[in-house]
Amino acid sequence: MSNPVAAPEGLSVYTPQQRRIETAAIAVFGLLAAWSLARLAADASPSLAVLAAIAGWLAADFFSGLVHWGFDTWGSVRTPVLGQRFIRPFREHHFDPQAMARHDFVETNGASCLAGLPVLIATATVPLHSPGWIAAQAFLLFTALGVLITNQCHKWAHQNPAELSPIVKAAQSLRLVLHPNHHRRHHTTPFDTHYCTTTGWLNVPLERIGFFRILERVIRATARQSANEAKG
């Protein structure tokens, strides 16, 4: 485990190569999302689309918490593959919470688009010849779109309210996206709660059941068992 509030290690650099990769990921994500939405519009009923959007929004909130917890808790910016592209922004964020408010669109959303590409490849190619497949495609598509906007919702929660549009402020007030006051609990010592950053809807129920603490105990126990088996 790592300290989520420690200063980023010396490798915390947003490189030009990483920016090019994320810019390309945004472009591909946009094309795949547009094609997937067109396929959905041709095959799904409006009621199914609405239900899928709600379920996908909830799933995005859950995955945002799972990923946030994971990158806060395990590994470092030196971790191969994940370190610079994914762990770095989370560690930087705890050391300098307002840093993400200074990021432009590419740096804010590039990693989310990159992570969502496998899901969108599936939604763009899965056969839609039965209600079950259409429902699955709709759910995955709206989950991917929710994951895309998660970092933007997180950024809005840290921005100066004067910089936000009336629409974003209204969405925050209605708790349709992450509210700054709600997210502030995550930035309170010991920084181990309220990980969900899309809407924050799932933070309270997950905390009540101790979801992340249970997950940590399971991972530690599994790691100890694997180490003992390797020794034996």
Stockholm file with secondary structure:
# STOCKHOLM 1.0

chainA/1-232         MSNPVAAPEGLSVYTPQQRRIETAAIAVFGLLAAWSLARLAADASPSLAVLAAIAGWLAADFFSGLVHWGFDTWGSVRTPVLGQRFIRPFREHHFDPQAMARHDFVETNGASCLAGLPVLIATATVPLHSPGWIAAQAFLLFTALGVLITNQCHKWAHQNPAELSPIVKAAQSLRLVLHPNHHRRHHTTPFDTHYCTTTGWLNVPLERIGFFRILERVIRATARQSANEAKG
#=GR chainA/1-232 SS CCCTTSCCCTTCCCCHHHHHHHHHHHHHHHHHHHHHHHHHHHHCCHHHHHHHHHHHHHHHHHHHHHHHHHHHHSCCTTSTTHIIIIIHHHHHHHHSTTGGGGCCHHHHHHHHHHHHHHHHHHHHHSCCCSHHHHHHHHHHHHHHHHHHHHHHHHHHHHSCGGGSCHHHHHHHHTTSSCCHHHHGGGGSTTCCSCCCCSSCTTHHHHHHTTHHHHHHHHHHHHHHHHHHHHHC
#=GC SS_cons         CCCTTSCCCTTCCCCHHHHHHHHHHHHHHHHHHHHHHHHHHHHCCHHHHHHHHHHHHHHHHHHHHHHHHHHHHSCCTTSTTHIIIIIHHHHHHHHSTTGGGGCCHHHHHHHHHHHHHHHHHHHHHSCCCSHHHHHHHHHHHHHHHHHHHHHHHHHHHHSCGGGSCHHHHHHHHTTSSCCHHHHGGGGSTTCCSCCCCSSCTTHHHHHHTTHHHHHHHHHHHHHHHHHHHHHC
//
